[in-house]
Structure formats: structure tokens, C-alpha cells
Amino acid sequence: MKRIIGLRRLLLLAAFAPLLLPIQPWAAARPQDNRPHKVRLARPEPPQPRPEVISMNAWTVGLAGGLLEGAPIRLAAEIARVVDDGDNLHVLPVVTRGATENLNSLLYLRGIDAAIINSDALEEYKSQVPDIQRRIAYVLNLFPSELQIFVRPEIQSLNDLAGKKVNFNNQGTAAAYSGPMIFSRLNIEVEKTFIPHQVALEQMRKGEMSAVVFITSKPVDAFVRGRWEPGFKFLPVPYESKFEDYYLPATLDATDYPNLIKQGERISTIAVPTALVAFNWPAKTNRSERVSRFVDHLFSRIDRLQAPGFDPKWKSINLAATVPGLARVPAAQAWLDRQPGAKQASQ
């Protein structure tokens, strides 16, 4: 009987052996400390980009423009329209926190190759980026933004503003950045406010605000169309050596503001150059080649921007004009050198 039972056990083991064998390698491979086995999955290969995608990205230039309501982003959009060349060149205007912040975008934001900046924005970066003037270069001096200090009748000079309430427009605007810097250079301490100029102008009428500081291209619509009592005026700001690093001399006259400035009178002031600049990428890299192609397209098609339908500022553009404190982009200088009888900078 015992032999029969033992035989049955052998037969059962033989029957189940095919089921036990497949799991034996798994059991033998388990770690001795009974930790759970980690299953390693094969990582799929990333899909290769299509040739047209590679081409599009190779010739796309990011252009930091500024606030949506500002002039620089409008100019950036017009540049993009004119230089567009399909996959051969695609310019993307980028809305940012303002023209004074665009330098920060150019230095640190991925995908940005060019920017529209106010030239005195370089001042803030001197300590942070000591080689700032080697890392960026200018493509074009776009237009000057004149300093326009509009005051109440009782204010007769810049020194009269000491301790008075002066508005510099909203934060992020050229006036909010450059205005306090200029007043610091003039050694005049004022009570600074940063509210919309429309609100500040109404406060001026009531005597609650002594002055407003505009830094923008003349003429300003509020002064052309607005009705002002006698005595409201612009203060002169003499161009001195303290302004030579970033600023240019400028004037206001009756052609700009016939209701506020007498015929034949000229009020001296300074202007902040608004410039198109680019990152100074190493030569013969794809990024430097993008900038070079961008410059060639822009300079070769500047006449299109000066045609009706675009901002009137383009009509006064001088391709050879310099920007204080910066060197010119090599591709821009090379383009100018190729032009027969290219005129020298006139401003």
C-alpha cells in the first residue's frame, strides 16, 4: 500500500512539473533579502523632429518688445511683419514688463536674441554684469524719447521742485525708470509718485501735483489737445557732461506744442535713445547667424517700414546713427560698409 501511495505522489509531481518550471528562474532571481524586484522598462526613443521643424527653429528670432500698450512692442510687431521670410526667418515679438525690463530678458530669458531697450538701462547692470557692454550690441537707434518736465505756474526752475510731488507714470514705463535716475543726476530730491499720467495731470490742475515727467517721443497728445491755463509750461534741462554716457541733446519748440511754447522759443532738454539691440553671440554660431540674417533683412527692407501704414517714427530712422555706450552689431556694420556712400551717423 505504501509503495502505491509513493508512486501516486511521483505521478502528481511529474504532472505539475511543466507548471512549476516557468516560475523557477523568477524565484531564483529574487534577492536573498526578499526585497521586491524592480522591473526595468525600456525607455522609448524620443521622436526625431521633422526637417521643417528643425528649419523653423533654426531661423526664429525672439524679440523682446515691452508692455502691450507701449510704442516699442508696436515697433517690434511691425519689424516682424516686414522681415518675415517663412522658414528662412521668423521673428517673434514678445510682450514683456516694459522696455526698461527688456535688457533683463535679453540677458537671461531663453529664446530671446534681440530687444528694444532704453539706453540708460545699461546703468543698472554695470555692477551686476561688469562686461555688459561686450555682451550686447546695438542694431539700430530707433528713436529718441524726449524728457518733458511739465510743471504748474508757480514752478520756475528745476530747483523749485525739491521736496515737491512729481509723478513719473506707472512702474515699468520709461518715465518711471529713467525719470528718477535723471533727477538723481540733477541732485534734486522730489516726492516721487507712480500713477497714470492722466490722473496726475488732473491733480496738477487742482494744485495737488507740482509736475509730471514724460519720457516719450514728442509730441504728447495730452499737451497738444489739452487746454491749459497760462503759466503751465515745460522746464528746460541743459545737456551737460553728466548726461553724455547715455543721453542725447534735444529741444521742444512751437512746432511740437503751439499752445504751450511761443513761436521762435526753443526749450532745451535731453533724450533717452530707444534702441534695437541684440545679444553678442559668438561668431559662426547658429544664434549669431540668426541675428545676422535678421539684420540683413531689416536693413534691406527699411523702406517698407517707412511706407504708409507703419509708425511715422520709421521715416526719421538713420541706419548709421549710433547709440551712446554701445558698439554696433558686426552684421549691421558690415551691411553699412557694403553700401556705396553710406552716410555717417548724424545723431
Secondary structure by P-SEA (a helix, b strand, c coil): caaaaaaaaaaaaaaaaaaaaaaaaaaaaccccccbbbbbbbbcccccccaaaaaaaacbbbbbccccccaaaaaaaaaaaaccccccbbbbbbbcccccaaaaaaacccccccccccccccccccccccccccccccccccccccbbbbbccccccccccccccccccccccaaaaaaaaaaaaaccccccccccaaaaaaaaaaccccccccccccccccccccccccccbbbbbbbcccccccccccccccccccccccccbbbbbbbbbbcccccccccccaaaaaaaaaaaaaaaaccccccccccccccccccccccccccccaaaaaaaaaccccccccc
